[in-house]
Amino acid sequence: MDNRIVFHIDFDYFYAQCEEIRTPELKSKPVCVCVFSDRGGDSGAIATANYIARESGVKSGMPIIFAKKKLSGKNDAIFLPVDFDYYSEISERAMQIMKENSDTFEYVGRDEAYLEVTKRTQGDFKKASHLAQQVKNIIREKIRLTCSIGVSPNKLISKIASDFKKPDGLTVIMPEEVESFLEPLKIRVIPGIGKKTEEQFVKMNFATIKDLKKLDVFALNREFGRKIGTYIFNSARGIDNEPVKEREPTIQYSKIITLKEDSKDYGFLLESLHILCDEIHEVANKNNKMFKSLGIQFVQSDLTTRTKSRMLKNPTNSLEEIHKNSEQLLKEALIDQEGMVRRLGIKISELSDLTGQSSITSYF
């Protein structure tokens, strides 16, 4: 662990910040970027809010109608629809700057990435701190975007550190500081620990990572299973040997629709799914692509999301394969579906070019 230096870079309130770049006068106002549903009016959810809106209690995932109530006293509050093409364009420019300043670049999403910088800093954390500040400065000067950077010996600590001094933060954690940095923090800061897991620890009277270290790996394995238990045990001690892997943005195609009514009835959902299958097949054809992964998505009545996907044996462009696999995924997803489904989506990924009869399943 001691001989690696890893950055985690996270853009601050990314979608809303992109809108502020496009329209600078928004910077002094509460700004909410929204995913409006097809039902019209204020139906939909908040994708991102800037910090002024957050001060009034607006959060990502909150229904737009609730956010408007929170901001009812603010006459200058702005609610904008998402513009993913524009955000992707801003992201690509910033990612290019990161790539140029890394040994290895790992894309995570439009607003975050990991950089391995051990070679270019000769394993020196002082040089790494200067490099991180330099990257922040270049991104601010060239793109007018602020970001927060965590610098540490591994991906886990860097991810936690990047969130430590938001917005526009830079947190450097030396190998000898890992323990003292982690111990006072809430258990929830460990990536992957959600509300339910946190609640289990609260029942056990554990609130901080220091408390968590009182549990041995066997107790954690009994409570959460071997894989998760071992992960929590290692994370509490700052142990993470996962390398930064070269990864570019994964291109995928997706389609999503708002249902006429919330439902979890297989027959009702299947009708909409068939329409989505035809539409996604048309997109693949138009772009001359085959796919190897197919997934479906539920946005539930409470705006939480569920996804289910599968990897196929061979790349395909067959409409029959899309229908067959998506129907099976729908059946599997509904087995333990408790909430009602509000929006239904389909996506294809692991794309490759369609060149001749390159797969026995590529005919249509």
PEPE-V861190 format. One record per pair of residues at least 6 apart in sequence whose C-alpha atoms are under 6 Angstrom apart, sorted by the first residue. I is the first residue (numbers start at 1). J is the second residue. Records with the same first field share a line. If there is no record, write none. Layout:
BEGIN
I = J + J
END
This chain:
BEGIN
1 = 153
2 = 153 + 175
4 = 118 + 153
5 = 117 + 118 + 152 + 153
6 = 115 + 116 + 151 + 152 + 153 + 154
7 = 114 + 115 + 150 + 151 + 158
8 = 113 + 114 + 149 + 150 + 158 + 159
9 = 112 + 113 + 148 + 149
10 = 111 + 112 + 147 + 148
11 = 111 + 147
12 = 147 + 167
13 = 50
16 = 33 + 49 + 50
20 = 26 + 27
30 = 52 + 53 + 77
31 = 49 + 50 + 78
32 = 49 + 79
33 = 47 + 48 + 79 + 80 + 81 + 82
34 = 45 + 46 + 47 + 80 + 81 + 82
35 = 44 + 45 + 82
36 = 43 + 44
37 = 43 + 44
38 = 258
42 = 64 + 65
44 = 63 + 64
45 = 61 + 62 + 63 + 64
46 = 60 + 61 + 62 + 64
47 = 60
48 = 60
58 = 67
91 = 110
99 = 105
102 = 115 + 116 + 117
103 = 116 + 117
104 = 115 + 116 + 246
105 = 115 + 246
106 = 113 + 114 + 245 + 246 + 247
107 = 113 + 247 + 248 + 249
121 = 127 + 128
140 = 146
146 = 168
147 = 168
148 = 162 + 168 + 169 + 170
149 = 162 + 170
150 = 158 + 161 + 162 + 171
151 = 158 + 172
152 = 158 + 173 + 174
161 = 171
183 = 209 + 210
184 = 208
185 = 208 + 209
186 = 207 + 208
187 = 208 + 209
209 = 236
217 = 233
220 = 229
221 = 229
252 = 348 + 349
253 = 347 + 348
254 = 346 + 347
255 = 345 + 346
256 = 344 + 345
257 = 343 + 344
258 = 343
259 = 342 + 343
262 = 340 + 341 + 342
263 = 340 + 341
264 = 340 + 341
288 = 354
289 = 352 + 353 + 354
290 = 315 + 316 + 317 + 351 + 352 + 354
291 = 315 + 316 + 349 + 350 + 351
292 = 311 + 312 + 315 + 350
293 = 310 + 311 + 312 + 348 + 349 + 350
294 = 309 + 310 + 347 + 348
295 = 308 + 309 + 346 + 347
296 = 307 + 308 + 345 + 346
297 = 306 + 307 + 344 + 345
298 = 305 + 306 + 341 + 343 + 344
299 = 305 + 341 + 342 + 343
300 = 340 + 341 + 342
301 = 340 + 341 + 342
316 = 361 + 362
317 = 362
318 = 362 + 363 + 364
END
